[in-house]
Structures are given as C-alpha cells and as structure tokens.
Amino acid sequence: MPISVLVVDDQELMRMGLKMVLGAHPDIEVIGEAGNGDEAVRRASALRPDVVLMDVRMPVVDGVTATARIVAAGEGVRVLVMTTFDLDEHALGALRAGASGFLLKDTPPEDLVSAIRSVAAGDAVVSPRVTKRLLDRLVADDPTSLRDPKILDALTTREREVLEQIAAGRSNAEIAAALFLSEATVKTHVGRVLTKLGLRDRVQAVVLAYETGLVRPGG
C-alpha cells in the first residue's frame, strides 16, 4: 500500500507543487489537501492519512494547534511540519505538540520524499542537532518553558545518561562509544526512555530534556 499523505498549506500554489513532487513517486499517494489548520484537523479525521505535511503559519487555525489536535485524536496520524527558516519558534511548538519533525520549505524534493517515508515508518526526521540550536535559543529566552524535573524520576541513572546523550544529538553508535556500551544495549535504553516518558521519538526526547532542565542552553 502506498503512503497516504494529506497536504496542508494556505498557499494553493505550494499545495500544487507538493502534490506534483509527491505524485511522481508510486509509493506515495496524496489523498487530500487543506488550506488551514481547522480544515486539516477535519480532513485528517475523515481520511486518516499516514502522514500530514503541515505548514505552521496559516490563517484560521495555525499548524501548531492543528498538529496538537491531530495527535491528541490518537488515530496514529503522524505530522511532518514545514517552515520557512530553521530557528522558527512555531516549529518548536509543533514538536512539543507531537509532530514527528520539521523540514524547511526549500528542502530538495528527494529529501522531502525521504522524510515522508521515514515518518511513515515511525522515525523522526529533524536533526536533533538542529532542534538543539532551536532549543538553546528559545529556552534561554523563555525560562518559563521549563517543566517539573520529577518527570525524570522514572528513569534509572543509566537511562538519564542516555537521555543526555540523545539531547546532545548523538546517534546510537556515538552514545555507545561515549558510555562504553554496545549499540544493542543503547537501543534498548533509548526504547525504555521513550516508553517511560511517553515520548514518540528522539526529537521529543530532546525537547523534554531541555524542558526539564536536564540539559541547559549551551550545555
């Protein structure tokens, strides 16, 4: 079965371009489109696409709010947000709301297609290093964004160490080398961290590490 995609953008020309790019790939099918966040929520509920390609800056209902509503519906629809620049605070809001990552609107077509395939497979597609730069700036500017660190009490000491490594943007192989563990053991720890904290992917783990103060801006 092809990957079903709902394209959401307030600019019709942008939607047309995205549909043309995605339509050239037989394993991807655009099953609908929407011009604002409210319409996106309704269409996502009706069509249940595998992936929603979501603009973050739209009228009526923005992409962050729409992402939160789609994820909260619990229907397994994954959201990939698109933004104009990489240090967009709206992109961070979408990640906090449950998006599986974000891309810049000038992303090459082949990278866009690869990202959609990754998200559909359950992976996150935004680089933790990019997310780290975004969080460094925004958490420093807005200390009220921090959350109760007691959330992390569910983790063992080793799992906290692994979370710190994830927040630094390190891969499983890099974490294994830093902590003198096998990659298989690291993978197990990562899975436990995500499960215990109720997180969907590594990107949300990076966000939570900052919000709880486990990792500080510039650290």
N, CA and C atoms as a LAMMPS dump frame, in Angstrom:
ITEM: TIMESTEP
0
ITEM: NUMBER OF ATOMS
657
ITEM: BOX BOUNDS ff ff ff
-5.0000000000000000e+02 5.0000000000000000e+02
-5.0000000000000000e+02 5.0000000000000000e+02
-5.0000000000000000e+02 5.0000000000000000e+02
ITEM: ATOMS id mol type element x y z
1 1 1 N 0.84 -1.191 0
2 1 2 C 0 0 0
3 1 3 C 0.884 1.252 0
4 2 1 N 0.525 2.236 -0.841
5 2 2 C 1.307 3.475 -0.846
6 2 3 C 1.109 4.259 0.449
7 3 1 N 2.046 5.131 0.746
8 3 2 C 1.949 6.007 1.908
9 3 3 C 0.948 7.106 1.588
10 4 1 N -0.095 7.23 2.383
11 4 2 C -1.108 8.257 2.121
12 4 3 C -0.716 9.556 2.811
13 5 1 N -0.853 10.671 2.085
14 5 2 C -0.406 11.97 2.576
15 5 3 C -1.507 13.013 2.417
16 6 1 N -1.678 13.822 3.453
17 6 2 C -2.567 14.986 3.41
18 6 3 C -1.671 16.22 3.364
19 7 1 N -1.829 17.046 2.335
20 7 2 C -1.005 18.244 2.152
21 7 3 C -1.749 19.459 2.691
22 8 1 N -1.125 20.171 3.623
23 8 2 C -1.766 21.327 4.259
24 8 3 C -0.895 22.566 4.105
25 9 1 N -1.414 23.569 3.395
26 9 2 C -0.712 24.84 3.226
27 9 3 C -1.729 25.877 2.788
28 10 1 N -1.581 27.107 3.255
29 10 2 C -2.567 28.123 2.895
30 10 3 C -2.362 28.682 1.493
31 11 1 N -1.238 28.338 0.864
32 11 2 C -0.976 28.801 -0.494
33 11 3 C -1.275 27.684 -1.489
34 12 1 N -2.219 27.954 -2.364
35 12 2 C -2.634 26.932 -3.328
36 12 3 C -1.477 26.513 -4.228
37 13 1 N -0.633 27.469 -4.616
38 13 2 C 0.489 27.156 -5.487
39 13 3 C 1.455 26.192 -4.805
40 14 1 N 1.654 26.391 -3.506
41 14 2 C 2.531 25.497 -2.746
42 14 3 C 1.936 24.1 -2.684
43 15 1 N 0.627 24.023 -2.466
44 15 2 C -0.025 22.702 -2.42
45 15 3 C 0.101 21.994 -3.762
46 16 1 N -0.091 22.74 -4.843
47 16 2 C 0.026 22.142 -6.178
48 16 3 C 1.429 21.616 -6.416
49 17 1 N 2.439 22.404 -6.014
50 17 2 C 3.822 21.976 -6.211
51 17 3 C 4.151 20.723 -5.42
52 18 1 N 3.684 20.674 -4.187
53 18 2 C 3.929 19.494 -3.349
54 18 3 C 3.253 18.259 -3.921
55 19 1 N 2.033 18.434 -4.4
56 19 2 C 1.314 17.289 -4.984
57 19 3 C 2.019 16.779 -6.234
58 20 1 N 2.579 17.69 -7.034
59 20 2 C 3.305 17.27 -8.234
60 20 3 C 4.559 16.486 -7.867
61 21 1 N 5.291 16.982 -6.874
62 21 2 C 6.518 16.306 -6.447
63 21 3 C 6.206 14.912 -5.906
64 22 1 N 5.223 14.833 -5.024
65 22 2 C 4.898 13.551 -4.391
66 22 3 C 4.224 12.594 -5.36
67 23 1 N 3.464 13.142 -6.307
68 23 2 C 2.757 12.303 -7.271
69 23 3 C 3.67 11.552 -8.214
70 24 1 N 4.934 11.968 -8.278
71 24 2 C 5.894 11.299 -9.164
72 24 3 C 6.44 10.013 -8.552
73 25 1 N 6.023 9.706 -7.323
74 25 2 C 6.54 8.519 -6.635
75 25 3 C 5.4 7.532 -6.389
76 26 1 N 5.497 6.343 -6.951
77 26 2 C 4.397 5.37 -6.854
78 26 3 C 4.097 4.882 -5.439
79 27 1 N 5.062 5.034 -4.527
80 27 2 C 4.828 4.562 -3.158
81 27 3 C 4.211 5.638 -2.271
82 28 1 N 3.885 6.798 -2.851
83 28 2 C 3.267 7.884 -2.096
84 28 3 C 2.011 8.351 -2.822
85 29 1 N 0.936 8.519 -2.084
86 29 2 C -0.326 8.967 -2.676
87 29 3 C -0.893 10.137 -1.874
88 30 1 N -1.088 11.28 -2.537
89 30 2 C -1.728 12.422 -1.888
90 30 3 C -3.232 12.19 -1.933
91 31 1 N -3.829 12.009 -0.764
92 31 2 C -5.26 11.668 -0.719
93 31 3 C -6.141 12.864 -0.372
94 32 1 N -5.508 14.019 -0.123
95 32 2 C -6.314 15.197 0.187
96 32 3 C -5.445 16.395 0.447
97 33 1 N -6.075 17.567 0.564
98 33 2 C -5.363 18.797 0.869
99 33 3 C -6.244 19.7 1.717
100 34 1 N -5.612 20.67 2.368
101 34 2 C -6.335 21.621 3.201
102 34 3 C -5.604 22.949 3.173
103 35 1 N -6.369 24.038 3.34
104 35 2 C -5.794 25.369 3.25
105 35 3 C -5.618 26.065 4.589
106 36 1 N -6.05 25.427 5.674
107 36 2 C -5.832 25.99 7.013
108 36 3 C -5.889 24.868 8.042
109 37 1 N -5.521 25.199 9.278
110 37 2 C -5.427 24.172 10.31
111 37 3 C -6.743 23.526 10.679
112 38 1 N -7.814 24.309 10.69
113 38 2 C -9.123 23.754 11.039
114 38 3 C -9.547 22.703 10.016
115 39 1 N -9.374 23.05 8.76
116 39 2 C -9.708 22.105 7.689
117 39 3 C -8.802 20.88 7.76
118 40 1 N -7.545 21.098 8.129
119 40 2 C -6.594 19.987 8.234
120 40 3 C -7.034 18.978 9.287
121 41 1 N -7.503 19.467 10.43
122 41 2 C -7.955 18.579 11.501
123 41 3 C -9.139 17.748 11.034
124 42 1 N -10.086 18.418 10.381
125 42 2 C -11.281 17.703 9.918
126 42 3 C -10.943 16.678 8.842
127 43 1 N -10.079 17.045 7.926
128 43 2 C -9.719 16.124 6.843
129 43 3 C -8.857 14.969 7.344
130 44 1 N -7.986 15.256 8.308
131 44 2 C -7.168 14.186 8.883
132 44 3 C -8.044 13.156 9.586
133 45 1 N -9.089 13.619 10.271
134 45 2 C -10.001 12.716 10.962
135 45 3 C -10.8 11.879 9.97
136 46 1 N -11.198 12.498 8.869
137 46 2 C -12.024 11.798 7.881
138 46 3 C -11.203 10.835 7.023
139 47 1 N -9.989 11.261 6.643
140 47 2 C -9.192 10.485 5.691
141 47 3 C -8.175 9.564 6.365
142 48 1 N -7.764 9.911 7.577
143 48 2 C -6.75 9.158 8.311
144 48 3 C -5.515 8.84 7.462
145 49 1 N -4.83 9.866 7.002
146 49 2 C -3.615 9.638 6.214
147 49 3 C -2.494 9.097 7.093
148 50 1 N -1.5 8.522 6.459
149 50 2 C -0.324 8.081 7.209
150 50 3 C 0.477 9.288 7.697
151 51 1 N 0.574 10.307 6.848
152 51 2 C 1.382 11.491 7.154
153 51 3 C 0.621 12.752 6.748
154 52 1 N 0.65 13.752 7.628
155 52 2 C 0.15 15.082 7.286
156 52 3 C 1.358 15.982 7.079
157 53 1 N 1.471 16.57 5.892
158 53 2 C 2.534 17.522 5.597
159 53 3 C 1.974 18.9 5.924
160 54 1 N 2.399 19.481 7.03
161 54 2 C 1.722 20.617 7.646
162 54 3 C 2.527 21.912 7.63
163 55 1 N 1.947 22.947 7.032
164 55 2 C 2.523 24.286 7.145
165 55 3 C 2.26 24.783 8.571
166 56 1 N 3.17 25.56 9.153
167 56 2 C 2.953 26.002 10.529
168 56 3 C 2.298 27.376 10.629
169 57 1 N 2.457 28.2 9.616
170 57 2 C 1.907 29.563 9.671
171 57 3 C 0.736 29.664 8.706
172 58 1 N -0.484 29.593 9.257
173 58 2 C -1.7 29.627 8.44
174 58 3 C -2.789 30.422 9.14
175 59 1 N -3.762 30.919 8.374
176 59 2 C -4.891 31.628 8.99
177 59 3 C -5.896 30.65 9.609
178 60 1 N -6.886 31.204 10.303
179 60 2 C -7.976 30.468 10.95
180 60 3 C -7.44 29.657 12.139
181 61 1 N -6.754 28.561 11.847
182 61 2 C -6.079 27.76 12.878
183 61 3 C -4.671 27.469 12.377
184 62 1 N -3.663 27.797 13.193
185 62 2 C -2.282 27.598 12.749
186 62 3 C -1.887 26.127 12.802
187 63 1 N -0.714 25.834 12.213
188 63 2 C -0.27 24.455 12.13
189 63 3 C 0.087 23.822 13.46
190 64 1 N 0.511 24.628 14.439
191 64 2 C 0.85 24.093 15.756
192 64 3 C -0.402 23.575 16.451
193 65 1 N -1.444 24.4 16.453
194 65 2 C -2.705 23.995 17.077
195 65 3 C -3.296 22.791 16.354
196 66 1 N -3.243 22.821 15.036
197 66 2 C -3.775 21.702 14.252
198 66 3 C -3.007 20.421 14.543
199 67 1 N -1.69 20.528 14.665
200 67 2 C -0.864 19.357 14.988
201 67 3 C -1.272 18.766 16.327
202 68 1 N -1.438 19.628 17.334
203 68 2 C -1.827 19.159 18.665
204 68 3 C -3.157 18.424 18.614
205 69 1 N -4.111 18.938 17.856
206 69 2 C -5.434 18.317 17.774
207 69 3 C -5.379 16.979 17.04
208 70 1 N -4.584 16.928 15.994
209 70 2 C -4.469 15.684 15.227
210 70 3 C -3.796 14.599 16.065
211 71 1 N -2.713 14.95 16.75
212 71 2 C -2.005 13.979 17.583
213 71 3 C -2.889 13.533 18.748
214 72 1 N -3.603 14.485 19.354
215 72 2 C -4.462 14.165 20.501
216 72 3 C -5.604 13.234 20.124
217 73 1 N -5.99 13.23 18.858
218 73 2 C -7.086 12.358 18.416
219 73 3 C -6.711 10.888 18.523
220 74 1 N -5.421 10.608 18.57
221 74 2 C -4.96 9.244 18.793
222 74 3 C -5.279 8.261 17.687
223 75 1 N -5.292 8.746 16.464
224 75 2 C -5.627 7.865 15.334
225 75 3 C -4.392 7.389 14.576
226 76 1 N -3.223 7.639 15.123
227 76 2 C -1.994 7.157 14.507
228 76 3 C -1.5 7.976 13.344
229 77 1 N -2.092 9.148 13.132
230 77 2 C -1.657 10.022 12.039
231 77 3 C -0.402 10.759 12.487
232 78 1 N 0.638 10.734 11.68
233 78 2 C 1.891 11.405 12.024
234 78 3 C 2.001 12.716 11.249
235 79 1 N 2.584 13.707 11.884
236 79 2 C 2.648 15.047 11.304
237 79 3 C 4.096 15.457 11.051
238 80 1 N 4.341 15.947 9.849
239 80 2 C 5.632 16.485 9.456
240 80 3 C 5.41 17.951 9.088
241 81 1 N 5.97 18.866 9.865
242 81 2 C 5.709 20.284 9.629
243 81 3 C 6.766 20.897 8.721
244 82 1 N 6.343 21.927 7.983
245 82 2 C 7.244 22.639 7.089
246 82 3 C 7.275 24.101 7.498
247 83 1 N 8.477 24.658 7.517
248 83 2 C 8.65 26.048 7.937
249 83 3 C 9.635 26.742 7.007
250 84 1 N 9.645 28.067 7.079
251 84 2 C 10.492 28.846 6.177
252 84 3 C 11.938 28.909 6.649
253 85 1 N 12.167 28.929 7.982
254 85 2 C 13.536 29.005 8.471
255 85 3 C 13.711 28.116 9.694
256 86 1 N 14.942 27.652 9.907
257 86 2 C 15.172 26.578 10.874
258 86 3 C 15.063 27.001 12.335
259 87 1 N 15.169 28.29 12.643
260 87 2 C 15.019 28.73 14.024
261 87 3 C 13.645 29.356 14.23
262 88 1 N 12.628 28.696 13.729
263 88 2 C 11.244 29.158 13.822
264 88 3 C 10.631 28.642 15.126
265 89 1 N 10.225 29.573 16.006
266 89 2 C 9.639 29.139 17.277
267 89 3 C 8.364 28.334 17.076
268 90 1 N 7.697 28.547 15.943
269 90 2 C 6.491 27.772 15.645
270 90 3 C 6.848 26.302 15.394
271 91 1 N 8.028 26.066 14.825
272 91 2 C 8.466 24.687 14.602
273 91 3 C 8.656 23.979 15.94
274 92 1 N 9.222 24.68 16.922
275 92 2 C 9.375 24.093 18.249
276 92 3 C 8.011 23.796 18.854
277 93 1 N 7.068 24.712 18.674
278 93 2 C 5.716 24.485 19.185
279 93 3 C 5.1 23.245 18.581
280 94 1 N 5.341 23.015 17.301
281 94 2 C 4.803 21.832 16.638
282 94 3 C 5.44 20.566 17.173
283 95 1 N 6.737 20.604 17.469
284 95 2 C 7.414 19.444 18.045
285 95 3 C 6.854 19.138 19.425
286 96 1 N 6.634 20.185 20.216
287 96 2 C 6.046 19.994 21.532
288 96 3 C 4.637 19.433 21.426
289 97 1 N 3.951 19.793 20.357
290 97 2 C 2.567 19.34 20.166
291 97 3 C 2.493 17.905 19.672
292 98 1 N 3.637 17.333 19.281
293 98 2 C 3.636 15.936 18.864
294 98 3 C 4.038 15.668 17.434
295 99 1 N 4.499 16.699 16.722
296 99 2 C 4.959 16.472 15.348
297 99 3 C 6.182 15.565 15.346
298 100 1 N 6.338 14.818 14.275
299 100 2 C 7.465 13.896 14.167
300 100 3 C 8.708 14.548 13.595
301 101 1 N 8.647 15.859 13.378
302 101 2 C 9.811 16.574 12.881
303 101 3 C 9.411 17.747 12.016
304 102 1 N 10.41 18.466 11.516
305 102 2 C 10.107 19.57 10.619
306 102 3 C 11.161 19.675 9.522
307 103 1 N 10.737 20.25 8.416
308 103 2 C 11.599 20.485 7.269
309 103 3 C 11.49 21.942 6.847
310 104 1 N 12.519 22.445 6.202
311 104 2 C 12.439 23.766 5.611
312 104 3 C 11.715 23.664 4.272
313 105 1 N 11.025 24.732 3.9
314 105 2 C 10.26 24.71 2.657
315 105 3 C 11.143 24.645 1.416
316 106 1 N 12.42 24.969 1.572
317 106 2 C 13.318 24.864 0.418
318 106 3 C 14.061 23.525 0.39
319 107 1 N 13.56 22.556 1.162
320 107 2 C 14.143 21.211 1.156
321 107 3 C 14.075 20.616 -0.245
322 108 1 N 15.161 20.029 -0.74
323 108 2 C 15.128 19.395 -2.066
324 108 3 C 14.046 18.319 -2.128
325 109 1 N 13.412 18.153 -3.293
326 109 2 C 12.327 17.177 -3.422
327 109 3 C 12.69 15.772 -2.957
328 110 1 N 13.895 15.325 -3.268
329 110 2 C 14.281 13.965 -2.885
330 110 3 C 14.359 13.829 -1.361
331 111 1 N 14.773 14.904 -0.684
332 111 2 C 14.836 14.864 0.776
333 111 3 C 13.436 14.892 1.391
334 112 1 N 12.534 15.623 0.764
335 112 2 C 11.145 15.66 1.222
336 112 3 C 10.52 14.277 1.14
337 113 1 N 10.722 13.627 0.015
338 113 2 C 10.177 12.285 -0.181
339 113 3 C 10.771 11.313 0.836
340 114 1 N 12.076 11.396 1.049
341 114 2 C 12.734 10.528 2.021
342 114 3 C 12.191 10.77 3.426
343 115 1 N 11.941 12.044 3.747
344 115 2 C 11.412 12.388 5.074
345 115 3 C 10.025 11.8 5.282
346 116 1 N 9.187 11.884 4.279
347 116 2 C 7.832 11.332 4.378
348 116 3 C 7.895 9.823 4.59
349 117 1 N 8.776 9.167 3.877
350 117 2 C 8.93 7.721 4.056
351 117 3 C 9.403 7.393 5.47
352 118 1 N 10.326 8.189 5.992
353 118 2 C 10.844 7.948 7.339
354 118 3 C 9.763 8.144 8.395
355 119 1 N 9.009 9.219 8.267
356 119 2 C 7.94 9.499 9.226
357 119 3 C 6.88 8.411 9.184
358 120 1 N 6.531 7.969 7.989
359 120 2 C 5.536 6.908 7.847
360 120 3 C 6.008 5.617 8.494
361 121 1 N 7.339 5.418 8.529
362 121 2 C 7.914 4.215 9.119
363 121 3 C 8.074 4.342 10.638
364 122 1 N 7.738 5.521 11.182
365 122 2 C 7.8 5.708 12.625
366 122 3 C 9.022 6.433 13.135
367 123 1 N 9.838 6.955 12.235
368 123 2 C 11.045 7.655 12.646
369 123 3 C 10.814 9.163 12.713
370 124 1 N 11.727 9.868 13.374
371 124 2 C 11.735 11.329 13.362
372 124 3 C 12.713 11.784 12.284
373 125 1 N 12.418 12.906 11.652
374 125 2 C 13.254 13.316 10.532
375 125 3 C 14.017 14.609 10.745
376 126 1 N 13.753 15.304 11.824
377 126 2 C 14.513 16.519 12.088
378 126 3 C 15.788 16.163 12.829
379 127 1 N 16.866 16.801 12.461
380 127 2 C 18.134 16.536 13.127
381 127 3 C 18.093 17.012 14.567
382 128 1 N 18.405 16.144 15.534
383 128 2 C 18.466 16.594 16.925
384 128 3 C 19.415 17.776 17.108
385 129 1 N 20.452 17.87 16.275
386 129 2 C 21.386 18.992 16.391
387 129 3 C 20.701 20.314 16.021
388 130 1 N 19.832 20.263 14.992
389 130 2 C 19.072 21.459 14.624
390 130 3 C 18.103 21.816 15.746
391 131 1 N 17.43 20.796 16.286
392 131 2 C 16.5 21.018 17.388
393 131 3 C 17.235 21.608 18.584
394 132 1 N 18.452 21.134 18.837
395 132 2 C 19.246 21.628 19.956
396 132 3 C 19.525 23.12 19.791
397 133 1 N 19.878 23.571 18.602
398 133 2 C 20.126 25.001 18.383
399 133 3 C 18.867 25.806 18.644
400 134 1 N 17.738 25.281 18.171
401 134 2 C 16.458 25.952 18.368
402 134 3 C 16.125 26.063 19.849
403 135 1 N 16.32 24.967 20.567
404 135 2 C 16.011 24.954 21.996
405 135 3 C 16.991 25.809 22.789
406 136 1 N 18.25 25.8 22.396
407 136 2 C 19.237 26.653 23.058
408 136 3 C 18.753 28.097 23.083
409 137 1 N 18.262 28.566 21.955
410 137 2 C 17.828 29.954 21.857
411 137 3 C 16.534 30.205 22.613
412 138 1 N 15.554 29.342 22.393
413 138 2 C 14.233 29.604 22.942
414 138 3 C 14.141 29.372 24.444
415 139 1 N 14.797 28.345 24.959
416 139 2 C 14.764 28.108 26.398
417 139 3 C 15.515 29.219 27.131
418 140 1 N 16.593 29.705 26.533
419 140 2 C 17.328 30.811 27.143
420 140 3 C 16.471 32.068 27.199
421 141 1 N 15.659 32.28 26.165
422 141 2 C 14.798 33.46 26.1
423 141 3 C 13.547 33.312 26.959
424 142 1 N 13.108 32.059 27.186
425 142 2 C 11.844 31.833 27.884
426 142 3 C 12.003 30.748 28.945
427 143 1 N 12.554 31.086 30.108
428 143 2 C 12.751 30.079 31.166
429 143 3 C 11.439 29.506 31.693
430 144 1 N 10.321 30.146 31.414
431 144 2 C 9.027 29.623 31.87
432 144 3 C 8.627 28.362 31.122
433 145 1 N 9.368 28.037 30.061
434 145 2 C 9.036 26.839 29.284
435 145 3 C 9.488 25.554 29.986
436 146 1 N 10.24 25.691 31.093
437 146 2 C 10.73 24.511 31.796
438 146 3 C 9.596 23.756 32.483
439 147 1 N 9.759 22.421 32.585
440 147 2 C 8.775 21.559 33.222
441 147 3 C 9.359 20.91 34.472
442 148 1 N 8.497 20.327 35.273
443 148 2 C 8.903 19.711 36.533
444 148 3 C 9.879 18.57 36.261
445 149 1 N 11.114 18.662 36.779
446 149 2 C 12.106 17.605 36.535
447 149 3 C 11.752 16.275 37.17
448 150 1 N 10.752 16.248 38.054
449 150 2 C 10.346 14.985 38.667
450 150 3 C 9.839 13.99 37.633
451 151 1 N 9.508 14.489 36.452
452 151 2 C 9.097 13.607 35.35
453 151 3 C 10.173 12.556 35.097
454 152 1 N 11.416 12.952 35.316
455 152 2 C 12.547 12.07 35.009
456 152 3 C 12.835 11.046 36.096
457 153 1 N 12.1 11.107 37.204
458 153 2 C 12.334 10.16 38.294
459 153 3 C 12.074 8.715 37.872
460 154 1 N 11.316 8.548 36.818
461 154 2 C 11.012 7.191 36.333
462 154 3 C 12.23 6.528 35.693
463 155 1 N 13.257 7.328 35.391
464 155 2 C 14.429 6.799 34.698
465 155 3 C 15.501 6.331 35.673
466 156 1 N 16.235 5.316 35.273
467 156 2 C 17.413 4.9 36.028
468 156 3 C 18.549 5.882 35.742
469 157 1 N 19.621 5.775 36.511
470 157 2 C 20.778 6.647 36.285
471 157 3 C 21.329 6.477 34.875
472 158 1 N 21.423 5.248 34.421
473 158 2 C 21.935 4.996 33.072
474 158 3 C 21.001 5.57 32.012
475 159 1 N 19.708 5.447 32.217
476 159 2 C 18.747 5.982 31.254
477 159 3 C 18.821 7.501 31.184
478 160 1 N 19.078 8.151 32.321
479 160 2 C 19.274 9.604 32.315
480 160 3 C 20.507 9.965 31.491
481 161 1 N 21.556 9.186 31.659
482 161 2 C 22.778 9.436 30.885
483 161 3 C 22.509 9.301 29.395
484 162 1 N 21.729 8.294 29.037
485 162 2 C 21.385 8.093 27.628
486 162 3 C 20.542 9.257 27.113
487 163 1 N 19.601 9.732 27.932
488 163 2 C 18.782 10.873 27.529
489 163 3 C 19.642 12.114 27.311
490 164 1 N 20.631 12.328 28.173
491 164 2 C 21.544 13.456 27.991
492 164 3 C 22.293 13.343 26.663
493 165 1 N 22.685 12.136 26.328
494 165 2 C 23.39 11.908 25.066
495 165 3 C 22.467 12.142 23.867
496 166 1 N 21.226 11.704 23.984
497 166 2 C 20.241 11.949 22.916
498 166 3 C 20.071 13.452 22.721
499 167 1 N 19.959 14.18 23.834
500 167 2 C 19.756 15.629 23.773
501 167 3 C 20.942 16.346 23.144
502 168 1 N 22.107 15.719 23.211
503 168 2 C 23.296 16.294 22.576
504 168 3 C 23.323 16.013 21.081
505 169 1 N 22.309 15.278 20.593
506 169 2 C 22.217 14.992 19.169
507 169 3 C 23.062 13.827 18.712
508 170 1 N 23.446 12.956 19.645
509 170 2 C 24.322 11.847 19.285
510 170 3 C 23.53 10.634 18.807
511 171 1 N 24.095 9.916 17.875
512 171 2 C 23.493 8.69 17.354
513 171 3 C 23.715 7.559 18.344
514 172 1 N 23.056 6.423 18.098
515 172 2 C 23.258 5.26 18.974
516 172 3 C 24.718 4.839 19.019
517 173 1 N 25.386 4.883 17.863
518 173 2 C 26.796 4.485 17.807
519 173 3 C 27.654 5.436 18.638
520 174 1 N 27.361 6.728 18.553
521 174 2 C 28.13 7.711 19.318
522 174 3 C 27.864 7.579 20.82
523 175 1 N 26.612 7.288 21.169
524 175 2 C 26.277 7.078 22.584
525 175 3 C 26.994 5.843 23.118
526 176 1 N 27.01 4.795 22.311
527 176 2 C 27.679 3.556 22.714
528 176 3 C 29.154 3.812 23.007
529 177 1 N 29.801 4.591 22.136
530 177 2 C 31.22 4.893 22.331
531 177 3 C 31.44 5.753 23.575
532 178 1 N 30.558 6.721 23.809
533 178 2 C 30.714 7.637 24.951
534 178 3 C 30.486 6.942 26.286
535 179 1 N 29.549 5.985 26.307
536 179 2 C 29.186 5.33 27.567
537 179 3 C 29.765 3.918 27.695
538 180 1 N 30.588 3.518 26.713
539 180 2 C 31.221 2.199 26.721
540 180 3 C 30.179 1.08 26.788
541 181 1 N 29.187 1.187 25.905
542 181 2 C 28.125 0.194 25.799
543 181 3 C 28.07 -0.332 24.376
544 182 1 N 27.371 -1.444 24.181
545 182 2 C 27.136 -1.93 22.819
546 182 3 C 25.979 -1.139 22.224
547 183 1 N 25.917 -1.095 20.893
548 183 2 C 24.816 -0.38 20.241
549 183 3 C 23.474 -1.029 20.572
550 184 1 N 23.462 -2.345 20.694
551 184 2 C 22.215 -3.049 21.03
552 184 3 C 21.71 -2.619 22.411
553 185 1 N 22.646 -2.466 23.354
554 185 2 C 22.262 -2.031 24.705
555 185 3 C 21.74 -0.596 24.672
556 186 1 N 22.4 0.256 23.895
557 186 2 C 21.945 1.646 23.77
558 186 3 C 20.547 1.688 23.18
559 187 1 N 20.319 0.9 22.157
560 187 2 C 18.996 0.865 21.532
561 187 3 C 17.932 0.47 22.551
562 188 1 N 18.252 -0.493 23.406
563 188 2 C 17.313 -0.919 24.453
564 188 3 C 17.036 0.222 25.426
565 189 1 N 18.102 0.915 25.833
566 189 2 C 17.943 2.04 26.757
567 189 3 C 17.103 3.156 26.136
568 190 1 N 17.369 3.457 24.878
569 190 2 C 16.609 4.51 24.19
570 190 3 C 15.127 4.154 24.168
571 191 1 N 14.834 2.903 23.85
572 191 2 C 13.443 2.46 23.82
573 191 3 C 12.773 2.591 25.179
574 192 1 N 13.508 2.266 26.232
575 192 2 C 12.951 2.375 27.591
576 192 3 C 12.715 3.829 27.978
577 193 1 N 13.633 4.706 27.585
578 193 2 C 13.467 6.135 27.872
579 193 3 C 12.197 6.67 27.211
580 194 1 N 12.021 6.346 25.953
581 194 2 C 10.845 6.822 25.226
582 194 3 C 9.561 6.268 25.84
583 195 1 N 9.58 4.982 26.192
584 195 2 C 8.384 4.346 26.755
585 195 3 C 8.033 4.924 28.123
586 196 1 N 9.032 5.033 29.002
587 196 2 C 8.779 5.527 30.352
588 196 3 C 8.287 6.971 30.373
589 197 1 N 8.764 7.766 29.43
590 197 2 C 8.399 9.181 29.407
591 197 3 C 7.225 9.474 28.473
592 198 1 N 6.716 8.429 27.82
593 198 2 C 5.572 8.599 26.934
594 198 3 C 5.885 9.424 25.712
595 199 1 N 7.079 9.244 25.151
596 199 2 C 7.522 10.028 24.003
597 199 3 C 7.436 9.211 22.722
598 200 1 N 7.199 9.91 21.61
599 200 2 C 7.054 9.231 20.333
600 200 3 C 8.384 8.952 19.654
601 201 1 N 9.367 9.822 19.858
602 201 2 C 10.625 9.67 19.13
603 201 3 C 11.738 10.448 19.821
604 202 1 N 12.926 10.403 19.231
605 202 2 C 14.105 11.03 19.82
606 202 3 C 13.978 12.553 19.867
607 203 1 N 13.3 13.131 18.89
608 203 2 C 13.159 14.583 18.862
609 203 3 C 12.387 15.068 20.089
610 204 1 N 11.303 14.374 20.419
611 204 2 C 10.552 14.745 21.621
612 204 3 C 11.392 14.524 22.875
613 205 1 N 12.292 13.561 22.829
614 205 2 C 13.189 13.337 23.958
615 205 3 C 14.124 14.528 24.135
616 206 1 N 14.62 15.087 23.038
617 206 2 C 15.472 16.274 23.103
618 206 3 C 14.705 17.439 23.725
619 207 1 N 13.474 17.648 23.256
620 207 2 C 12.649 18.736 23.782
621 207 3 C 12.448 18.582 25.284
622 208 1 N 12.093 17.368 25.722
623 208 2 C 11.831 17.136 27.145
624 208 3 C 13.084 17.324 27.984
625 209 1 N 14.226 16.928 27.455
626 209 2 C 15.477 17.093 28.201
627 209 3 C 15.733 18.565 28.505
628 210 1 N 15.394 19.43 27.572
629 210 2 C 15.536 20.867 27.797
630 210 3 C 14.457 21.389 28.735
631 211 1 N 13.234 20.963 28.518
632 211 2 C 12.115 21.487 29.309
633 211 3 C 12.232 21.122 30.787
634 212 1 N 12.851 20.001 31.094
635 212 2 C 13.029 19.59 32.487
636 212 3 C 14.317 20.12 33.103
637 213 1 N 15.13 20.786 32.292
638 213 2 C 16.388 21.313 32.798
639 213 3 C 17.496 20.305 32.878
640 214 1 N 17.266 19.088 32.368
641 214 2 C 18.328 18.073 32.364
642 214 3 C 19.51 18.583 31.538
643 215 1 N 19.19 19.275 30.452
644 215 2 C 20.213 19.889 29.602
645 215 3 C 19.941 21.382 29.566
646 216 1 N 20.976 22.165 29.737
647 216 2 C 20.837 23.619 29.761
648 216 3 C 21.293 24.225 28.434
649 217 1 N 20.743 25.371 28.063
650 217 2 C 21.187 26.046 26.842
651 217 3 C 22.696 26.243 26.839
652 218 1 N 23.323 25.866 25.733
653 218 2 C 24.771 25.998 25.618
654 218 3 C 25.534 24.84 26.222
655 219 1 N 24.794 23.907 26.885
656 219 2 C 25.468 22.791 27.547
657 219 3 C 25.707 21.64 26.613
